[in-house]
């Protein structure tokens, strides 16, 4: 449930769990108190884990950047559509979906790059999904090979039923 004012009741969450009741669960995390909210975060955008000090005493979550590794997908609006759920609750706790190989999610725009070329391989290989790390795609899901993409993938693309919908799954480990 999105806790918001009446002028935003029509908003849909941009990350929807399809298969995840046993395959994936959201982790309770803390948003980095130093996050300046310079980029609007929509559910389904990519989070990275970082430490607030060299001892690693406090792990926090922030929007991925060029130095980070994808950790999971944000579960809340943090400025997206003018909704800031952590601020509205008055607590810095947020949910982050860490994908497992059996989980599937529907991601709606603007949480992924709709302008990118999402070409699905026809030879049985997976189309890996990475995180944009800079500019207008920072934090958004982008296809493998996109400019400014994270080194490590966060998921694999299963389908793109429409221009504003992307179905993803956790990465299947290589055995």
C-alpha positions as CSV (number, residue, x, y, z in Angstrom):
1,X,0.0,0.0,0.0
2,X,1.3,3.4,-0.9
3,X,0.7,5.9,1.9
4,X,0.1,9.2,0.1
5,X,-2.3,12.2,-0.2
6,X,-5.5,12.1,-2.3
7,X,-3.9,13.8,-5.2
8,X,-1.7,10.7,-5.8
9,X,-4.2,7.9,-5.3
10,X,-4.1,6.9,-9.0
11,X,-0.3,6.1,-8.9
12,X,0.7,2.4,-9.4
13,X,3.8,0.9,-7.8
14,X,6.4,0.5,-10.5
15,X,7.6,-2.8,-9.2
16,X,5.3,-5.8,-8.9
17,X,6.0,-9.2,-7.6
18,X,4.9,-12.0,-10.0
19,X,6.7,-15.0,-8.4
20,X,8.3,-14.3,-5.2
21,X,6.3,-15.6,-2.2
22,X,8.9,-18.1,-1.5
23,X,11.5,-17.2,-4.0
24,X,12.3,-13.7,-2.9
25,X,11.4,-11.4,0.0
26,X,12.1,-7.8,0.6
27,X,14.9,-7.0,3.1
28,X,14.5,-4.3,5.7
29,X,17.2,-1.8,5.0
30,X,18.1,1.8,6.0
31,X,18.3,4.5,3.4
32,X,21.7,6.3,3.6
33,X,21.0,9.4,5.7
34,X,23.5,11.3,3.4
35,X,21.3,10.6,0.3
36,X,20.5,14.0,-1.1
37,X,17.4,13.0,-3.1
38,X,19.0,14.4,-6.2
39,X,17.5,11.6,-8.3
40,X,13.9,10.5,-8.0
41,X,13.8,6.9,-7.1
42,X,10.9,4.7,-8.3
43,X,10.2,1.1,-7.0
44,X,12.3,-1.2,-9.2
45,X,15.3,1.0,-9.5
46,X,18.6,-0.4,-8.4
47,X,20.1,0.0,-4.9
48,X,23.6,-0.6,-3.8
49,X,24.8,-1.4,-0.3
50,X,27.4,0.8,1.3
51,X,29.0,1.4,4.7
52,X,28.9,4.6,6.6
53,X,32.4,4.1,8.0
54,X,35.5,2.1,7.4
55,X,34.7,-0.5,10.1
56,X,31.5,-1.4,8.2
57,X,29.6,-0.9,11.4
58,X,26.5,0.5,9.6
59,X,25.3,-0.8,6.3
60,X,22.9,1.5,4.4
61,X,21.3,1.5,1.0
62,X,21.6,4.2,-1.7
63,X,21.0,4.6,-5.4
64,X,23.7,2.8,-7.4
65,X,26.5,4.8,-8.9
66,X,29.6,4.1,-11.1
67,X,31.6,2.6,-8.2
68,X,28.9,0.4,-6.7
69,X,27.6,-3.2,-7.2
70,X,23.9,-3.9,-7.7
71,X,22.4,-5.1,-4.4
72,X,18.6,-5.2,-5.1
73,X,15.6,-3.3,-6.2
74,X,14.0,-0.4,-4.3
75,X,10.5,-1.2,-3.0
76,X,9.4,2.4,-2.2
77,X,9.0,5.7,-3.9
78,X,11.7,8.1,-2.8
79,X,10.8,11.3,-4.6
80,X,9.3,9.6,-7.6
81,X,6.0,11.2,-8.7
82,X,6.5,13.5,-5.8
83,X,6.0,10.7,-3.3
84,X,8.7,10.2,-0.6
85,X,7.5,7.2,1.5
86,X,10.4,7.3,4.0
87,X,9.9,11.0,4.7
88,X,6.1,10.5,5.0
89,X,6.6,7.7,7.5
90,X,9.2,9.7,9.4
91,X,11.6,6.7,9.5
92,X,14.6,5.8,7.2
93,X,13.6,2.2,6.8
94,X,13.0,1.0,3.3
95,X,12.4,-2.4,1.6
96,X,14.9,-3.7,-1.0
97,X,14.0,-6.8,-3.1
98,X,17.1,-9.0,-3.4
99,X,16.3,-11.3,-6.4
100,X,16.8,-15.0,-6.3
101,X,16.9,-17.3,-9.4
102,X,13.2,-18.3,-9.1
103,X,11.7,-14.8,-8.6
104,X,10.0,-12.8,-11.3
105,X,9.0,-9.2,-11.2
106,X,7.1,-6.8,-13.5
107,X,8.9,-3.4,-13.7
108,X,7.0,-0.4,-15.1
109,X,8.5,2.7,-16.6
110,X,10.2,4.9,-15.5
111,X,12.1,2.4,-13.4
112,X,13.7,1.0,-16.5
113,X,15.2,2.7,-19.6
114,X,12.4,2.7,-22.2
115,X,14.6,4.4,-24.8
116,X,17.2,1.6,-24.7
117,X,17.2,-1.2,-27.3
118,X,16.0,-4.3,-25.6
119,X,16.9,-7.0,-28.1
120,X,16.2,-10.5,-26.8
121,X,18.6,-13.2,-28.0
122,X,16.9,-15.9,-30.1
123,X,19.7,-18.5,-29.4
124,X,18.6,-19.5,-25.9
125,X,21.1,-17.2,-24.0
126,X,19.9,-14.7,-21.5
127,X,19.6,-10.9,-21.9
128,X,21.2,-9.7,-18.7
129,X,19.8,-6.6,-17.1
130,X,22.2,-4.1,-15.6
131,X,21.9,-0.8,-13.7
132,X,22.5,2.6,-15.2
133,X,25.2,4.3,-13.2
134,X,25.3,7.8,-14.5
135,X,23.2,10.6,-16.0
136,X,19.5,10.1,-16.9
137,X,19.7,6.3,-16.5
138,X,21.2,6.3,-13.0
139,X,19.5,3.6,-11.0
140,X,17.3,2.5,-13.9
141,X,17.4,-1.0,-15.3
142,X,19.3,-1.1,-18.6
143,X,20.1,-3.9,-21.1
144,X,23.5,-5.5,-21.2
145,X,25.9,-3.4,-23.2
146,X,24.2,-0.1,-22.6
147,X,26.4,3.0,-22.1
148,X,27.1,3.6,-18.4
149,X,25.8,0.2,-17.3
150,X,27.0,-1.5,-14.1
151,X,29.7,-4.1,-14.5
152,X,27.7,-6.8,-12.7
153,X,24.1,-7.6,-13.8
154,X,21.2,-7.4,-11.4
155,X,18.7,-9.6,-13.3
156,X,17.8,-11.2,-16.6
157,X,15.1,-10.0,-18.9
158,X,12.3,-12.5,-19.6
159,X,10.1,-10.4,-21.8
160,X,8.9,-6.9,-22.6
161,X,5.2,-7.1,-23.2
162,X,4.8,-3.4,-23.9
163,X,7.0,-0.4,-24.2
164,X,6.4,0.5,-20.5
165,X,6.5,-3.0,-19.0
166,X,9.6,-5.3,-18.5
167,X,9.5,-8.8,-16.9
168,X,12.7,-9.8,-15.1
169,X,13.9,-12.7,-13.1
170,X,16.8,-13.3,-10.7
171,X,20.0,-14.6,-12.3
172,X,20.3,-18.3,-12.6
173,X,23.6,-19.4,-11.1
174,X,26.0,-21.2,-13.4
175,X,26.7,-24.7,-12.2
